[in-house]
Amino acid sequence: MGKVLDQALSELTRLSEAEQDAVGAWILAELESERRWDDLFARSPDLLAEMAEEAVKEDEAGLTEPLDPEKLP
């Protein structure tokens, strides 16, 4: 096990069982989400390029707004 993961797990042992379960569920959900994205892109290798091209076209057409980090929640 890597040092960072080992340190994180050590910190988790200090949490209540409910908090540990919540963190564990979150990690498992994140891993599953990553697997789904990997699978989607593997099945359609051109999808990301198409999405990027669409985003550029929307920006060029003036359909986007600048991101203001100060207005983020």
Secondary structure as GFF3:
##gff-version 3
##sequence-region A 1 73
A	DSSP	alpha_helix	3	12	.	.	.	ID=ss1
A	DSSP	alpha_helix	17	43	.	.	.	ID=ss2
A	DSSP	alpha_helix	47	60	.	.	.	ID=ss3
A	DSSP	three_ten_helix	69	71	.	.	.	ID=ss4
###
